[in-house]
Amino acid sequence: MEVLNPVEGKTFRLPVGYRFDPTDEILAGYYLRKRIMAQPLPNDLIQDCDVHQTEPWELPGGGKYMNWQRFFFYDVRTHVFENSDKRDAGKGEWRAVEKDEEVEFPGEQFIAKRNILVFWKARGNSLAKTNWVMHEFRLALKSHPSMMSAMAVCRIFETKGSKKGKKAKSEGVASNRSNVEEAMVVTPTVIDFSVEGGMEAGPPAPGTP
């Protein structure tokens, strides 16, 4: 199976029947950790991008490349949001529905903090909820969990469900529990490795140097 990376204009080969879809542990404990430490990574499938520059469907890899199903980016933005729970992006905003959930790595001195956000798009003078979801991961030392890495890695995807948006209320999201449940609806993970040059090569467990 060949997969086009529209950012780099490169085509990568994956084993037949597989797709790139890393687990939380691999995404944060392997890809983000190696990126922060400037260590080599296979195939450069995850690109640097300011994920708040535009609406999620307009990010690199969208449009006719929607067969990717999910997008993965290292978030390299330089600006700071006054309210991290509501982040402007294009003609809409990302709203947090779950914050700082810890992802543990047995035997390691670091953890990952995961935020889940849902995108709301402009509709007239109000905002309408969409099915677009972001899982944002940052690393932190177990000894200082409040001090997180400046760089994040993001999984961005569109959930299956109603396409009808829900109008925003003045007090924010009406039901946080329902939003979290909807944002967690994802398809099973099926691959954590890729093929390059005809040889299989993939990430080891997060604790491997």
Secondary structure, 3 states (H helix, E strand, C coil): CEEEECCCCEEEECCCCCCCECCHHHHHHHHHHHHHCCCCCCCCCCEEECCCCCCHHHCCCCHHHHHHCEEEEEECCCCCCCCCCEEECCCEEEEEEEEEEEECCCCCCEEEEEEEEEEEEEECCEEEEEEEEEEEEEEEECCEEEEECCCEEEEEEECCCCCCCCECECCECCCHHHHHHHHCCCCCCCECCEEECCEEECCCCCCCC
